[in-house]
Amino acid sequence: MSAASAAAEISPSAEAADCEVALEFDAIYERYFDFVWRNVRRLGVPDCHADDAVQEVFLVVHRKLSSFEPRSTVRAWLSGIVARVAREHRRAYTRKSPLARSLAPPLDPDEVESGAAGCDEALAQAQATRLLHALLEGLDDHKRAVFVLAELEQMTAPEIAEATGANVNTVYARLRAARKEFEQGVARLRARDGWRSR
């Protein structure tokens, strides 16, 4: 009998299960933290509430990890949790401060890394990110979630269906509608910027 199997026989099974879940949770946290953070922001949770939303996502993951069934991917499972948490945070934020949601803070050039060519690139990247978030804000919750998961996270339609609880045909329909609305938003911005540059 090895030392590991002897230790397993001595320790209670509940402690072993808790340890196994904790190890799995730690691995999920390490691997998917950036994924959760990106998508909490992309799904409209403002910067000032993003930390709370991410923490809430991982609290739900920790609580429900023992009931996770590996028939779906961890990423799809997490995406569903992120979408629900982000929706609740946005609703709470809107109820508490509807004006604050509509006012985007101006881009602070001092926050952008300084450097010769890097400064311009970082500023352009920050502006592009802000523009993306503004365009995503124009989509309703369901279309936005599908668009983010398909276009930005490169998830498949079956994975998105698992994450959102919708059937695959609904995912495709929402994605088509979201792409159309997104392209219309881009066209409006280009027309507005073209008018300004005259």
C-alpha positions in Angstrom: 0.0 0.0 0.0 1.4 3.4 -1.0 1.6 6.4 1.4 -0.9 8.2 -0.8 -3.5 5.4 -0.7 -2.9 5.0 3.1 -3.5 8.8 3.6 -6.6 8.6 1.5 -8.0 5.8 3.7 -7.2 7.7 6.8 -8.7 11.0 5.8 -12.5 11.4 5.7 -14.1 11.3 2.2 -15.7 14.7 2.7 -12.3 16.3 3.3 -10.9 14.6 0.2 -13.9 15.8 -1.9 -13.5 19.4 -0.6 -9.8 19.3 -1.4 -10.4 18.0 -4.9 -13.0 20.7 -5.5 -10.7 23.3 -4.1 -7.9 22.2 -6.5 -10.3 22.2 -9.4 -11.6 25.6 -8.4 -8.1 27.0 -8.2 -7.3 25.7 -11.6 -10.5 27.1 -13.1 -9.8 30.4 -11.4 -6.3 30.6 -12.8 -7.2 29.5 -16.3 -10.4 31.5 -16.8 -9.9 34.7 -14.8 -9.0 36.8 -17.8 -11.9 35.2 -19.8 -14.4 36.2 -17.0 -12.9 39.7 -16.6 -13.1 40.4 -20.4 -16.6 39.2 -20.8 -17.9 40.9 -17.7 -16.7 44.2 -19.2 -17.9 43.3 -22.7 -21.3 42.5 -21.4 -21.7 46.0 -20.0 -20.6 45.9 -16.4 -18.9 49.3 -15.7 -15.3 49.4 -14.6 -16.4 50.5 -11.1 -18.4 47.3 -10.6 -16.3 44.8 -12.6 -14.3 43.6 -9.6 -17.5 42.8 -7.8 -19.0 41.1 -10.8 -16.0 38.9 -11.3 -15.9 38.0 -7.6 -19.6 37.1 -7.8 -19.0 34.9 -10.8 -16.3 32.9 -9.0 -18.5 32.6 -5.9 -21.1 31.0 -8.1 -18.5 28.7 -9.7 -17.2 27.6 -6.3 -20.8 27.0 -5.0 -21.9 25.0 -8.1 -18.7 23.3 -9.0 -19.7 20.0 -7.4 -22.8 19.9 -9.6 -20.9 20.7 -12.8 -21.5 18.0 -15.5 -18.7 17.6 -18.0 -21.1 17.2 -20.9 -20.5 20.9 -21.6 -17.2 22.7 -21.6 -16.1 24.7 -18.6 -15.9 27.8 -20.9 -19.6 27.4 -21.9 -20.7 26.8 -18.3 -18.7 29.9 -17.2 -20.2 32.0 -20.0 -23.7 31.3 -18.8 -22.8 32.3 -15.3 -21.0 35.5 -16.5 -24.0 36.5 -18.7 -26.4 36.2 -15.7 -24.1 38.0 -13.3 -23.4 40.8 -15.8 -27.1 41.2 -16.6 -27.9 41.6 -12.9 -25.1 44.0 -12.2 -26.1 46.2 -15.2 -29.7 46.2 -14.0 -28.7 47.2 -10.5 -26.3 49.8 -11.7 -29.0 51.3 -14.0 -31.6 51.4 -11.2 -29.2 53.1 -8.9 -27.7 55.6 -11.4 -29.3 55.8 -14.8 -27.4 59.0 -15.7 -24.0 57.5 -14.7 -24.5 54.7 -17.2 -25.0 57.0 -20.1 -21.9 59.1 -19.4 -18.7 57.5 -20.5 -15.7 58.9 -18.8 -13.3 60.7 -21.2 -10.1 58.9 -22.1 -7.3 60.2 -20.0 -4.1 60.4 -22.0 -2.1 60.3 -18.8 -3.3 56.7 -18.2 -1.8 55.6 -21.5 1.7 54.3 -21.4 4.2 56.9 -22.6 6.7 56.0 -25.3 7.3 57.2 -28.8 5.3 54.9 -31.1 3.7 52.9 -28.3 1.8 55.9 -26.9 -0.1 56.4 -30.1 -0.8 52.7 -30.5 -2.0 52.4 -26.9 -4.2 55.5 -27.3 -5.7 54.1 -30.5 -6.3 50.7 -28.8 -8.0 52.4 -25.8 -10.2 54.4 -28.2 -11.1 51.3 -30.2 -12.0 49.4 -27.0 -14.2 52.3 -25.9 -15.9 52.3 -29.4 -16.4 48.5 -29.2 -18.1 48.8 -25.8 -20.3 51.6 -27.1 -21.4 49.5 -30.1 -22.0 46.5 -27.8 -24.1 48.7 -25.5 -26.5 49.2 -28.4 -27.4 45.5 -28.5 -30.0 43.9 -26.3 -28.8 41.4 -23.6 -29.4 38.3 -25.6 -27.9 39.5 -28.9 -25.0 41.0 -27.0 -24.1 37.8 -25.2 -24.3 35.7 -28.4 -22.2 38.3 -30.4 -19.5 38.5 -27.7 -19.2 34.8 -27.4 -19.2 34.1 -31.1 -17.2 37.1 -32.5 -14.9 37.9 -29.7 -14.4 34.6 -27.9 -14.7 32.5 -31.0 -17.1 30.0 -29.4 -19.2 27.6 -31.5 -23.0 27.9 -31.8 -23.5 24.6 -29.8 -21.2 26.0 -27.0 -23.1 29.3 -27.0 -26.4 27.4 -26.9 -25.2 25.6 -23.8 -24.0 28.8 -22.2 -27.1 30.8 -22.9 -29.7 28.1 -22.5 -31.1 28.8 -26.0 -31.3 26.3 -28.8 -28.8 26.4 -31.7 -31.3 27.9 -34.2 -32.0 30.7 -31.8 -28.3 31.3 -31.4 -27.9 31.6 -35.1 -30.9 34.0 -35.4 -29.6 36.2 -32.6 -26.1 36.2 -34.1 -27.4 37.3 -37.5 -29.5 40.1 -36.0 -26.6 41.2 -33.7 -24.1 41.3 -36.6 -26.6 43.4 -38.6 -27.2 45.8 -35.8 -23.4 46.0 -35.1 -22.6 46.8 -38.7 -25.4 49.4 -38.8 -23.8 51.0 -35.7 -20.4 51.0 -37.4 -21.9 52.6 -40.5 -23.6 55.3 -38.4 -20.3 56.1 -36.7 -18.4 56.2 -40.0 -21.0 58.5 -41.5 -20.9 60.8 -38.4 -17.1 60.9 -38.5 -17.1 61.5 -42.2 -19.5 64.4 -41.7 -17.2 65.9 -39.0 -14.1 65.7 -41.1 -15.6 67.8 -44.0 
